[in-house]
């Protein structure tokens, strides 16, 4: 699963994949659209339900901060 968010000057990408051990890996990548500032964070979840709950929380947060889903 991949979700792309954009605001007027920033981008934010969420990727959720399952690794070879069966864990769910959530990767976040944020960046400036007009500069090179950005970062990345990775979280590992044993249960898909926990990972999806975190994705939903992040999506709500991005929408509150003015991002739109692309």
PDB file with one MODEL, atoms N, CA, C and O in Angstrom:
MODEL        1
ATOM      1  N   UNK A   1       0.841  -1.166   0.000  1.00  0.00           N
ATOM      2  CA  UNK A   1       0.000   0.000   0.000  1.00  0.00           C
ATOM      3  C   UNK A   1       0.894   1.238   0.000  1.00  0.00           C
ATOM      4  O   UNK A   1       1.916   1.284   0.684  1.00  0.00           O
ATOM      5  N   UNK A   2       0.490   2.232  -0.775  1.00  0.00           N
ATOM      6  CA  UNK A   2       1.236   3.485  -0.833  1.00  0.00           C
ATOM      7  C   UNK A   2       0.241   4.646  -0.856  1.00  0.00           C
ATOM      8  O   UNK A   2      -0.714   4.640  -1.633  1.00  0.00           O
ATOM      9  N   UNK A   3       0.471   5.628  -0.008  1.00  0.00           N
ATOM     10  CA  UNK A   3      -0.339   6.843   0.023  1.00  0.00           C
ATOM     11  C   UNK A   3       0.589   8.032  -0.167  1.00  0.00           C
ATOM     12  O   UNK A   3       1.598   8.159   0.526  1.00  0.00           O
ATOM     13  N   UNK A   4       0.240   8.909  -1.116  1.00  0.00           N
ATOM     14  CA  UNK A   4       1.002  10.134  -1.379  1.00  0.00           C
ATOM     15  C   UNK A   4       0.172  11.335  -0.965  1.00  0.00           C
ATOM     16  O   UNK A   4      -0.975  11.487  -1.384  1.00  0.00           O
ATOM     17  N   UNK A   5       0.760  12.183  -0.140  1.00  0.00           N
ATOM     18  CA  UNK A   5       0.110  13.412   0.313  1.00  0.00           C
ATOM     19  C   UNK A   5       0.925  14.596  -0.180  1.00  0.00           C
ATOM     20  O   UNK A   5       2.152  14.528  -0.249  1.00  0.00           O
ATOM     21  N   UNK A   6       0.236  15.686  -0.523  1.00  0.00           N
ATOM     22  CA  UNK A   6       0.922  16.907  -0.941  1.00  0.00           C
ATOM     23  C   UNK A   6       0.225  18.111  -0.318  1.00  0.00           C
ATOM     24  O   UNK A   6      -0.999  18.149  -0.197  1.00  0.00           O
ATOM     25  N   UNK A   7       1.030  19.085   0.072  1.00  0.00           N
ATOM     26  CA  UNK A   7       0.519  20.397   0.440  1.00  0.00           C
ATOM     27  C   UNK A   7       1.143  21.373  -0.544  1.00  0.00           C
ATOM     28  O   UNK A   7       1.747  20.954  -1.531  1.00  0.00           O
ATOM     29  N   UNK A   8       1.008  22.653  -0.290  1.00  0.00           N
ATOM     30  CA  UNK A   8       1.551  23.631  -1.246  1.00  0.00           C
ATOM     31  C   UNK A   8       3.065  23.548  -1.374  1.00  0.00           C
ATOM     32  O   UNK A   8       3.604  23.817  -2.447  1.00  0.00           O
ATOM     33  N   UNK A   9       3.760  23.183  -0.304  1.00  0.00           N
ATOM     34  CA  UNK A   9       5.219  23.157  -0.378  1.00  0.00           C
ATOM     35  C   UNK A   9       5.875  21.887   0.125  1.00  0.00           C
ATOM     36  O   UNK A   9       7.101  21.780   0.122  1.00  0.00           O
ATOM     37  N   UNK A  10       5.068  20.911   0.561  1.00  0.00           N
ATOM     38  CA  UNK A  10       5.630  19.702   1.169  1.00  0.00           C
ATOM     39  C   UNK A  10       4.999  18.455   0.581  1.00  0.00           C
ATOM     40  O   UNK A  10       3.889  18.491   0.051  1.00  0.00           O
ATOM     41  N   UNK A  11       5.727  17.348   0.683  1.00  0.00           N
ATOM     42  CA  UNK A  11       5.215  16.049   0.279  1.00  0.00           C
ATOM     43  C   UNK A  11       5.420  15.048   1.399  1.00  0.00           C
ATOM     44  O   UNK A  11       6.323  15.206   2.221  1.00  0.00           O
ATOM     45  N   UNK A  12       4.583  14.013   1.436  1.00  0.00           N
ATOM     46  CA  UNK A  12       4.633  13.010   2.490  1.00  0.00           C
ATOM     47  C   UNK A  12       4.171  11.697   1.872  1.00  0.00           C
ATOM     48  O   UNK A  12       3.099  11.648   1.270  1.00  0.00           O
ATOM     49  N   UNK A  13       4.953  10.639   2.009  1.00  0.00           N
ATOM     50  CA  UNK A  13       4.624   9.340   1.423  1.00  0.00           C
ATOM     51  C   UNK A  13       4.609   8.290   2.513  1.00  0.00           C
ATOM     52  O   UNK A  13       5.527   8.218   3.329  1.00  0.00           O
ATOM     53  N   UNK A  14       3.560   7.471   2.526  1.00  0.00           N
ATOM     54  CA  UNK A  14       3.456   6.316   3.417  1.00  0.00           C
ATOM     55  C   UNK A  14       3.496   5.053   2.573  1.00  0.00           C
ATOM     56  O   UNK A  14       2.795   4.955   1.566  1.00  0.00           O
ATOM     57  N   UNK A  15       4.306   4.095   2.973  1.00  0.00           N
ATOM     58  CA  UNK A  15       4.344   2.799   2.301  1.00  0.00           C
ATOM     59  C   UNK A  15       4.244   1.712   3.351  1.00  0.00           C
ATOM     60  O   UNK A  15       4.981   1.718   4.337  1.00  0.00           O
ATOM     61  N   UNK A  16       3.329   0.778   3.137  1.00  0.00           N
ATOM     62  CA  UNK A  16       3.155  -0.346   4.049  1.00  0.00           C
ATOM     63  C   UNK A  16       3.370  -1.628   3.258  1.00  0.00           C
ATOM     64  O   UNK A  16       2.672  -1.895   2.280  1.00  0.00           O
ATOM     65  N   UNK A  17       4.349  -2.418   3.696  1.00  0.00           N
ATOM     66  CA  UNK A  17       4.684  -3.678   3.043  1.00  0.00           C
ATOM     67  C   UNK A  17       4.894  -4.752   4.090  1.00  0.00           C
ATOM     68  O   UNK A  17       5.164  -4.462   5.256  1.00  0.00           O
ATOM     69  N   UNK A  18       4.767  -5.996   3.657  1.00  0.00           N
ATOM     70  CA  UNK A  18       5.050  -7.120   4.541  1.00  0.00           C
ATOM     71  C   UNK A  18       6.433  -7.651   4.188  1.00  0.00           C
ATOM     72  O   UNK A  18       6.747  -7.853   3.015  1.00  0.00           O
ATOM     73  N   UNK A  19       7.265  -7.878   5.213  1.00  0.00           N
ATOM     74  CA  UNK A  19       8.610  -8.381   4.962  1.00  0.00           C
ATOM     75  C   UNK A  19       8.613  -9.913   4.922  1.00  0.00           C
ATOM     76  O   UNK A  19       7.571 -10.550   5.078  1.00  0.00           O
ATOM     77  N   UNK A  20       9.783 -10.486   4.714  1.00  0.00           N
ATOM     78  CA  UNK A  20       9.905 -11.946   4.576  1.00  0.00           C
ATOM     79  C   UNK A  20       9.586 -12.699   5.868  1.00  0.00           C
ATOM     80  O   UNK A  20       9.279 -13.890   5.828  1.00  0.00           O
ATOM     81  N   UNK A  21       9.656 -12.024   6.994  1.00  0.00           N
ATOM     82  CA  UNK A  21       9.365 -12.663   8.275  1.00  0.00           C
ATOM     83  C   UNK A  21       7.888 -12.556   8.657  1.00  0.00           C
ATOM     84  O   UNK A  21       7.472 -13.078   9.691  1.00  0.00           O
ATOM     85  N   UNK A  22       7.095 -11.875   7.817  1.00  0.00           N
ATOM     86  CA  UNK A  22       5.676 -11.731   8.091  1.00  0.00           C
ATOM     87  C   UNK A  22       5.307 -10.476   8.856  1.00  0.00           C
ATOM     88  O   UNK A  22       4.128 -10.239   9.116  1.00  0.00           O
ATOM     89  N   UNK A  23       6.287  -9.668   9.221  1.00  0.00           N
ATOM     90  CA  UNK A  23       6.014  -8.405   9.910  1.00  0.00           C
ATOM     91  C   UNK A  23       5.594  -7.351   8.887  1.00  0.00           C
ATOM     92  O   UNK A  23       5.888  -7.465   7.697  1.00  0.00           O
ATOM     93  N   UNK A  24       4.910  -6.336   9.371  1.00  0.00           N
ATOM     94  CA  UNK A  24       4.466  -5.238   8.513  1.00  0.00           C
ATOM     95  C   UNK A  24       5.367  -4.035   8.755  1.00  0.00           C
ATOM     96  O   UNK A  24       5.535  -3.592   9.891  1.00  0.00           O
ATOM     97  N   UNK A  25       5.939  -3.518   7.688  1.00  0.00           N
ATOM     98  CA  UNK A  25       6.886  -2.404   7.767  1.00  0.00           C
ATOM     99  C   UNK A  25       6.224  -1.158   7.187  1.00  0.00           C
ATOM    100  O   UNK A  25       5.828  -1.131   6.021  1.00  0.00           O
ATOM    101  N   UNK A  26       6.112  -0.130   8.022  1.00  0.00           N
ATOM    102  CA  UNK A  26       5.545   1.150   7.613  1.00  0.00           C
ATOM    103  C   UNK A  26       6.688   2.144   7.451  1.00  0.00           C
ATOM    104  O   UNK A  26       7.402   2.446   8.407  1.00  0.00           O
ATOM    105  N   UNK A  27       6.856   2.650   6.227  1.00  0.00           N
ATOM    106  CA  UNK A  27       7.899   3.633   5.936  1.00  0.00           C
ATOM    107  C   UNK A  27       7.234   4.978   5.654  1.00  0.00           C
ATOM    108  O   UNK A  27       6.281   5.069   4.880  1.00  0.00           O
ATOM    109  N   UNK A  28       7.756   6.012   6.297  1.00  0.00           N
ATOM    110  CA  UNK A  28       7.296   7.382   6.065  1.00  0.00           C
ATOM    111  C   UNK A  28       8.447   8.158   5.457  1.00  0.00           C
ATOM    112  O   UNK A  28       9.595   8.025   5.881  1.00  0.00           O
ATOM    113  N   UNK A  29       8.137   8.953   4.479  1.00  0.00           N
ATOM    114  CA  UNK A  29       9.146   9.785   3.829  1.00  0.00           C
ATOM    115  C   UNK A  29       8.525  11.154   3.617  1.00  0.00           C
ATOM    116  O   UNK A  29       7.467  11.267   2.998  1.00  0.00           O
ATOM    117  N   UNK A  30       9.167  12.186   4.120  1.00  0.00           N
ATOM    118  CA  UNK A  30       8.651  13.544   3.943  1.00  0.00           C
ATOM    119  C   UNK A  30       9.723  14.385   3.284  1.00  0.00           C
ATOM    120  O   UNK A  30      10.917  14.128   3.439  1.00  0.00           O
ATOM    121  N   UNK A  31       9.283  15.403   2.541  1.00  0.00           N
ATOM    122  CA  UNK A  31      10.233  16.187   1.748  1.00  0.00           C
ATOM    123  C   UNK A  31       9.615  17.517   1.362  1.00  0.00           C
ATOM    124  O   UNK A  31       8.395  17.684   1.359  1.00  0.00           O
ATOM    125  N   UNK A  32      10.483  18.454   1.040  1.00  0.00           N
ATOM    126  CA  UNK A  32      10.059  19.750   0.521  1.00  0.00           C
ATOM    127  C   UNK A  32       9.933  19.676  -0.988  1.00  0.00           C
ATOM    128  O   UNK A  32      10.742  19.022  -1.647  1.00  0.00           O
ATOM    129  N   UNK A  33       8.935  20.333  -1.541  1.00  0.00           N
ATOM    130  CA  UNK A  33       8.772  20.334  -2.991  1.00  0.00           C
ATOM    131  C   UNK A  33       9.709  21.321  -3.667  1.00  0.00           C
ATOM    132  O   UNK A  33       9.994  21.192  -4.857  1.00  0.00           O
ATOM    133  N   UNK A  34      10.195  22.315  -2.909  1.00  0.00           N
ATOM    134  CA  UNK A  34      11.071  23.330  -3.494  1.00  0.00           C
ATOM    135  C   UNK A  34      12.464  23.341  -2.876  1.00  0.00           C
ATOM    136  O   UNK A  34      13.288  24.182  -3.233  1.00  0.00           O
ATOM    137  N   UNK A  35      12.738  22.423  -1.957  1.00  0.00           N
ATOM    138  CA  UNK A  35      14.062  22.358  -1.340  1.00  0.00           C
ATOM    139  C   UNK A  35      14.440  20.899  -1.078  1.00  0.00           C
ATOM    140  O   UNK A  35      13.665  19.993  -1.385  1.00  0.00           O
ATOM    141  N   UNK A  36      15.593  20.676  -0.529  1.00  0.00           N
ATOM    142  CA  UNK A  36      16.083  19.318  -0.303  1.00  0.00           C
ATOM    143  C   UNK A  36      15.874  18.830   1.128  1.00  0.00           C
ATOM    144  O   UNK A  36      16.420  17.796   1.513  1.00  0.00           O
ATOM    145  N   UNK A  37      15.102  19.550   1.908  1.00  0.00           N
ATOM    146  CA  UNK A  37      14.874  19.159   3.296  1.00  0.00           C
ATOM    147  C   UNK A  37      13.864  18.018   3.346  1.00  0.00           C
ATOM    148  O   UNK A  37      12.876  18.011   2.611  1.00  0.00           O
ATOM    149  N   UNK A  38      14.125  17.066   4.215  1.00  0.00           N
ATOM    150  CA  UNK A  38      13.213  15.944   4.349  1.00  0.00           C
ATOM    151  C   UNK A  38      13.769  14.910   5.309  1.00  0.00           C
ATOM    152  O   UNK A  38      14.800  15.127   5.947  1.00  0.00           O
ATOM    153  N   UNK A  39      13.084  13.796   5.404  1.00  0.00           N
ATOM    154  CA  UNK A  39      13.527  12.737   6.290  1.00  0.00           C
ATOM    155  C   UNK A  39      12.738  11.472   6.065  1.00  0.00           C
ATOM    156  O   UNK A  39      11.882  11.389   5.183  1.00  0.00           O
ATOM    157  N   UNK A  40      13.052  10.475   6.896  1.00  0.00           N
ATOM    158  CA  UNK A  40      12.411   9.183   6.766  1.00  0.00           C
ATOM    159  C   UNK A  40      12.302   8.525   8.128  1.00  0.00           C
ATOM    160  O   UNK A  40      13.153   8.726   8.994  1.00  0.00           O
ATOM    161  N   UNK A  41      11.257   7.740   8.313  1.00  0.00           N
ATOM    162  CA  UNK A  41      11.083   6.969   9.534  1.00  0.00           C
ATOM    163  C   UNK A  41      10.503   5.617   9.141  1.00  0.00           C
ATOM    164  O   UNK A  41       9.711   5.520   8.203  1.00  0.00           O
ATOM    165  N   UNK A  42      10.902   4.579   9.864  1.00  0.00           N
ATOM    166  CA  UNK A  42      10.419   3.235   9.585  1.00  0.00           C
ATOM    167  C   UNK A  42       9.948   2.594  10.881  1.00  0.00           C
ATOM    168  O   UNK A  42      10.641   2.662  11.896  1.00  0.00           O
ATOM    169  N   UNK A  43       8.766   1.967  10.851  1.00  0.00           N
ATOM    170  CA  UNK A  43       8.231   1.262  12.010  1.00  0.00           C
ATOM    171  C   UNK A  43       7.871  -0.153  11.596  1.00  0.00           C
ATOM    172  O   UNK A  43       7.441  -0.386  10.467  1.00  0.00           O
ATOM    173  N   UNK A  44       8.047  -1.101  12.513  1.00  0.00           N
ATOM    174  CA  UNK A  44       7.718  -2.500  12.252  1.00  0.00           C
ATOM    175  C   UNK A  44       6.589  -2.920  13.192  1.00  0.00           C
ATOM    176  O   UNK A  44       6.635  -2.655  14.394  1.00  0.00           O
ATOM    177  N   UNK A  45       5.578  -3.579  12.628  1.00  0.00           N
ATOM    178  CA  UNK A  45       4.425  -4.052  13.387  1.00  0.00           C
ATOM    179  C   UNK A  45       4.280  -5.555  13.184  1.00  0.00           C
ATOM    180  O   UNK A  45       4.461  -6.050  12.072  1.00  0.00           O
ATOM    181  N   UNK A  46       3.957  -6.278  14.240  1.00  0.00           N
ATOM    182  CA  UNK A  46       3.741  -7.716  14.141  1.00  0.00           C
ATOM    183  C   UNK A  46       2.359  -8.020  13.562  1.00  0.00           C
ATOM    184  O   UNK A  46       2.177  -9.030  12.882  1.00  0.00           O
ATOM    185  N   UNK A  47       1.393  -7.153  13.830  1.00  0.00           N
ATOM    186  CA  UNK A  47       0.010  -7.383  13.396  1.00  0.00           C
ATOM    187  C   UNK A  47      -0.414  -6.351  12.357  1.00  0.00           C
ATOM    188  O   UNK A  47      -0.113  -5.165  12.494  1.00  0.00           O
ATOM    189  N   UNK A  48      -1.109  -6.803  11.323  1.00  0.00           N
ATOM    190  CA  UNK A  48      -1.590  -5.909  10.275  1.00  0.00           C
ATOM    191  C   UNK A  48      -2.559  -4.875  10.839  1.00  0.00           C
ATOM    192  O   UNK A  48      -2.551  -3.720  10.412  1.00  0.00           O
ATOM    193  N   UNK A  49      -3.383  -5.277  11.784  1.00  0.00           N
ATOM    194  CA  UNK A  49      -4.364  -4.370  12.391  1.00  0.00           C
ATOM    195  C   UNK A  49      -3.682  -3.169  13.047  1.00  0.00           C
ATOM    196  O   UNK A  49      -4.147  -2.037  12.913  1.00  0.00           O
ATOM    197  N   UNK A  50      -2.589  -3.415  13.750  1.00  0.00           N
ATOM    198  CA  UNK A  50      -1.847  -2.326  14.391  1.00  0.00           C
ATOM    199  C   UNK A  50      -1.254  -1.384  13.345  1.00  0.00           C
ATOM    200  O   UNK A  50      -1.283  -0.165  13.511  1.00  0.00           O
ATOM    201  N   UNK A  51      -0.718  -1.956  12.269  1.00  0.00           N
ATOM    202  CA  UNK A  51      -0.133  -1.144  11.205  1.00  0.00           C
ATOM    203  C   UNK A  51      -1.201  -0.282  10.528  1.00  0.00           C
ATOM    204  O   UNK A  51      -0.969   0.895  10.251  1.00  0.00           O
ATOM    205  N   UNK A  52      -2.367  -0.869  10.265  1.00  0.00           N
ATOM    206  CA  UNK A  52      -3.440  -0.119   9.614  1.00  0.00           C
ATOM    207  C   UNK A  52      -3.985   0.981  10.519  1.00  0.00           C
ATOM    208  O   UNK A  52      -4.376   2.046  10.040  1.00  0.00           O
ATOM    209  N   UNK A  53      -4.012   0.726  11.816  1.00  0.00           N
ATOM    210  CA  UNK A  53      -4.449   1.753  12.769  1.00  0.00           C
ATOM    211  C   UNK A  53      -3.485   2.941  12.733  1.00  0.00           C
ATOM    212  O   UNK A  53      -3.921   4.091  12.802  1.00  0.00           O
ATOM    213  N   UNK A  54      -2.186   2.676  12.628  1.00  0.00           N
ATOM    214  CA  UNK A  54      -1.189   3.752  12.553  1.00  0.00           C
ATOM    215  C   UNK A  54      -1.309   4.516  11.231  1.00  0.00           C
ATOM    216  O   UNK A  54      -1.178   5.740  11.209  1.00  0.00           O
ATOM    217  N   UNK A  55      -1.557   3.803  10.139  1.00  0.00           N
ATOM    218  CA  UNK A  55      -1.756   4.459   8.838  1.00  0.00           C
ATOM    219  C   UNK A  55      -2.948   5.414   8.914  1.00  0.00           C
ATOM    220  O   UNK A  55      -2.866   6.549   8.444  1.00  0.00           O
ATOM    221  N   UNK A  56      -4.052   4.957   9.504  1.00  0.00           N
ATOM    222  CA  UNK A  56      -5.246   5.799   9.633  1.00  0.00           C
ATOM    223  C   UNK A  56      -4.963   7.022  10.501  1.00  0.00           C
ATOM    224  O   UNK A  56      -5.431   8.119  10.194  1.00  0.00           O
ATOM    225  N   UNK A  57      -4.201   6.848  11.581  1.00  0.00           N
ATOM    226  CA  UNK A  57      -3.859   7.968  12.459  1.00  0.00           C
ATOM    227  C   UNK A  57      -3.024   9.006  11.707  1.00  0.00           C
ATOM    228  O   UNK A  57      -3.278  10.206  11.809  1.00  0.00           O
ATOM    229  N   UNK A  58      -2.031   8.538  10.955  1.00  0.00           N
ATOM    230  CA  UNK A  58      -1.164   9.444  10.199  1.00  0.00           C
ATOM    231  C   UNK A  58      -1.969  10.165   9.117  1.00  0.00           C
ATOM    232  O   UNK A  58      -1.782  11.361   8.895  1.00  0.00           O
ATOM    233  N   UNK A  59      -2.861   9.440   8.447  1.00  0.00           N
ATOM    234  CA  UNK A  59      -3.685  10.053   7.404  1.00  0.00           C
ATOM    235  C   UNK A  59      -4.549  11.179   7.974  1.00  0.00           C
ATOM    236  O   UNK A  59      -4.649  12.247   7.369  1.00  0.00           O
ATOM    237  N   UNK A  60      -5.168  10.952   9.122  1.00  0.00           N
ATOM    238  CA  UNK A  60      -5.964  12.005   9.766  1.00  0.00           C
ATOM    239  C   UNK A  60      -5.095  13.214  10.105  1.00  0.00           C
ATOM    240  O   UNK A  60      -5.504  14.358   9.904  1.00  0.00           O
ATOM    241  N   UNK A  61      -3.899  12.952  10.617  1.00  0.00           N
ATOM    242  CA  UNK A  61      -2.982  14.023  10.987  1.00  0.00           C
ATOM    243  C   UNK A  61      -2.559  14.844   9.766  1.00  0.00           C
ATOM    244  O   UNK A  61      -2.541  16.073   9.823  1.00  0.00           O
ATOM    245  N   UNK A  62      -2.222  14.178   8.675  1.00  0.00           N
ATOM    246  CA  UNK A  62      -1.820  14.886   7.452  1.00  0.00           C
ATOM    247  C   UNK A  62      -2.962  15.755   6.936  1.00  0.00           C
ATOM    248  O   UNK A  62      -2.731  16.891   6.522  1.00  0.00           O
ATOM    249  N   UNK A  63      -4.174  15.244   6.955  1.00  0.00           N
ATOM    250  CA  UNK A  63      -5.326  16.010   6.470  1.00  0.00           C
ATOM    251  C   UNK A  63      -5.567  17.248   7.344  1.00  0.00           C
ATOM    252  O   UNK A  63      -5.896  18.319   6.834  1.00  0.00           O
ATOM    253  N   UNK A  64      -5.402  17.091   8.656  1.00  0.00           N
ATOM    254  CA  UNK A  64      -5.553  18.247   9.560  1.00  0.00           C
ATOM    255  C   UNK A  64      -4.508  19.310   9.290  1.00  0.00           C
ATOM    256  O   UNK A  64      -4.756  20.493   9.527  1.00  0.00           O
ATOM    257  N   UNK A  65      -3.330  18.908   8.793  1.00  0.00           N
ATOM    258  CA  UNK A  65      -2.258  19.862   8.521  1.00  0.00           C
ATOM    259  C   UNK A  65      -2.284  20.383   7.086  1.00  0.00           C
ATOM    260  O   UNK A  65      -1.305  20.975   6.631  1.00  0.00           O
ATOM    261  N   UNK A  66      -3.384  20.173   6.367  1.00  0.00           N
ATOM    262  CA  UNK A  66      -3.543  20.789   5.059  1.00  0.00           C
ATOM    263  C   UNK A  66      -3.046  19.977   3.892  1.00  0.00           C
ATOM    264  O   UNK A  66      -3.016  20.488   2.773  1.00  0.00           O
ATOM    265  N   UNK A  67      -2.659  18.748   4.098  1.00  0.00           N
ATOM    266  CA  UNK A  67      -2.212  17.905   2.986  1.00  0.00           C
ATOM    267  C   UNK A  67      -3.416  17.326   2.267  1.00  0.00           C
ATOM    268  O   UNK A  67      -4.482  17.161   2.861  1.00  0.00           O
ATOM    269  N   UNK A  68      -3.247  17.019   0.998  1.00  0.00           N
ATOM    270  CA  UNK A  68      -4.296  16.364   0.220  1.00  0.00           C
ATOM    271  C   UNK A  68      -3.732  15.076  -0.368  1.00  0.00           C
ATOM    272  O   UNK A  68      -2.562  15.013  -0.747  1.00  0.00           O
ATOM    273  N   UNK A  69      -4.570  14.061  -0.439  1.00  0.00           N
ATOM    274  CA  UNK A  69      -4.181  12.769  -0.986  1.00  0.00           C
ATOM    275  C   UNK A  69      -4.058  12.881  -2.499  1.00  0.00           C
ATOM    276  O   UNK A  69      -4.940  13.433  -3.157  1.00  0.00           O
ATOM    277  N   UNK A  70      -2.990  12.368  -3.042  1.00  0.00           N
ATOM    278  CA  UNK A  70      -2.778  12.375  -4.506  1.00  0.00           C
ATOM    279  C   UNK A  70      -3.076  11.018  -5.078  1.00  0.00           C
ATOM    280  O   UNK A  70      -2.958  10.818  -6.287  1.00  0.00           O
TER     281      UNK A  70
ENDMDL
END
